[in-house]
């Protein structure tokens, strides 16, 4: 097995309410030559359910060093801060603090292994260090996608090609199971997701918004039975390509994937379908933005050209993947519905995870009959 050098582990636990102090401790260890009296920070701030991106230009004094207070985001389950010093913005170190109880959902050992593998393959950032409840890693310049830019042909061409390239990777690592991860992962989610809440108000919302667990369990079994018949290829997949996990660098005309918490071998069609579902956005998702057949097929044609290293893609092959993808989008909705229920019980972040779970389950039931009946 090809060995990949491991980054140092720091015996530091960062209080999510004291992220500046914690990040400073990380910098002392991994960038000892940096001037501590001249550090700048880019913070995460979540206001309600809105992930904010606007920039503040007020100079603040924090302890004994100055910082510009920016808003920076890393999805809705972690907190992130960027650290650099004057004149060295592109040398920024990103310090990510894991969300509360996310270890129930994510194998952190697998995540760091995946980052090493993908960095070595030239796909993503370097990992500088791990600490007890997070990671420190390389800043990569670029803008996260929006519901508009993800539909831009110049950009989605790069995404389709990059996903195909990732799917062709075959990591030489005996620790990575080569079968599709989704069923074991989803079964674990269904085992630990709340079936009821002690809080009466929350329980009332659960009963109003979410179908009974017995119904969800029947639908899981139906999905497993139907989708395993589709014979979708099993590939090394990202599994969470939401808009915030794709960076577009306009200057270099390049795409970089980030955040590999769910990366593992999985169905090819699931990874693509999951990305298509994310065209809706995260905050107040609008699933009318799910790509129409014409856009999907343009995207899939580019993907198959890259994946198969060909110029021409036969129509039957394109149509097969199109049908597989639209069947697997049902699994995406179901998976993230279960995820939302778990987050609704454990997350300390101000986001209505129960409402989000309901939205995803509603999309599943809305399209279940039509998509499952599509002919392969």
Secondary structure, DSSP 8 states (H G I E B T S, - for coil): -------EEE-----TT-HHHHHHHHHHHH-TTS-GGGEEEEE--EETTEE-------EEEETTEEEEEEE---TTT-EEEEEEETT-GGG-EEEEE--TTGGGT--HHHHHHHHHHHHHTTSS--EEEEETTEEEEE----EE--TTGGG-HHHHHHHHHHHHHHHT-----TTS--S--HHHHHHHHHHHS-S--SSHHHHHHHHHHS--HHHHHHHHHHHHHHHGGG---EEEE-S---GGGEEEETTTTEEEE---TT-EEEEHHHHHHHHHHGGG-STT--GGGS--HHHHHHHHHHHHHHHHT-S---HHHHHHHHHHHHHHHHHHHHHHHHHHHHHHHH--SSS-HHHHHHHHHHHHHHHHHHHHTS--
